């Protein structure tokens, strides 16, 4: 009997130890998850310095926790536009037995490749992430963006429509709005965002995007009303950078707006808290957007261009900058600078912009890479279609050189679609040589009078050799026979492509 009592006591003692270990592990895991949640909140608030401090303080108990930390470090570096550093952290968590972590690392790698302009790789990684978690939104949106940028739009709109029919949340609404913007269908883009705001009136990301759309479409009061809510939210949420950016945007539209106290439809603090909590809850589904440099003003016009002259100049169409009070340029890797018109030709609709802060020489398209377009040859147009503001990077349209209208005037037709925002963007052949400058405002009646043809569904371009009329360059050298696919050309030329934004009053 005595022996039995001793054995029972031992059993109880060991049970107590096991329970104690379980309780400690559970408490540690709960504490870890709570800290991770706080860090995600700081990342969403753009308080990245604080997020890094908190990450470094966390005590890591196992490999899974280390993988989660690596993913967050990757997100932070991606957000500050250091894609190579972000890639290192995502790769650290890639070799794991946890499918959730593997999926997140694949999504992170897809976003890295998207930023680097490696579109085929972005598509590959996003497809692999989808195969691991078919219900996830984020990899499907990345897949659709990459397909749109590479010019393969049928698959892009198919997956976006499927998402929109089943998941009308903010990320999906913004993605499908972006898609319509890229094809100049701002009316449909606005409808998507307005429908969303009818259901969820104070979603800050949607309000921020719709403000730019309203301004570009001439709805100044609606634009300021939406942006004011964004400003107030970030002010209350203590996001100083975004609050200042929103205020600067409003003041560039109306310099006297804050001279008198302004009234804004009040967003209740509990609504703000709920929104913040929801963003943290949905953290893994929200696309990480790199923090590209902001423009110093709110633009109401845009176009495309490309860097020349050892990084000191940008070429675009004259009609893009005609009448502009202020001009700014941002290249495909996110560096922004202001510019002035250095020279122009109304006859050839070309303008040379001199940059306040030049780009590195390696970003410049050299004069030796100019070539004449050949009828029937494959070409790609790279630029910022639509209003250009909701895409961080340019997109491709592909076609052929279908007709040279006039050697003297230097105009040719291409089947590559050239939308409004593509004006001034480069057209390359598959040797990677510049053959033309996109030109979207050609008078179709004049073309019909000259050729007897109505140029429906055609893009118009100015031959690259016309550039020497306003910008001297050396004679072209013979074209090498090597050819590239469109994804490779996109990757190589991405740093050279410029988004041009203007303030016209």
PyMOL commands that set and color helices and strands:
alter all, ss='L'
color gray80, all
select helices_A, chain A and resi 2-44+48-57+63-79+83-92+99-116+119-132+138-149+153-166+170-181+186-199+204-216+220-236+240-253+269-281+283-285+309-311+318-321+361-363+367-369+420-422+444-451+464-469+486-496
alter helices_A, ss='H'
color red, helices_A
select strands_A, chain A and resi 301-308+313-316+326-331+336-345+350-355+378-383+395-406+411-414+426-429+434-438+459-463+497-503
alter strands_A, ss='S'
color yellow, strands_A
deselect
rebuild
show_as cartoon
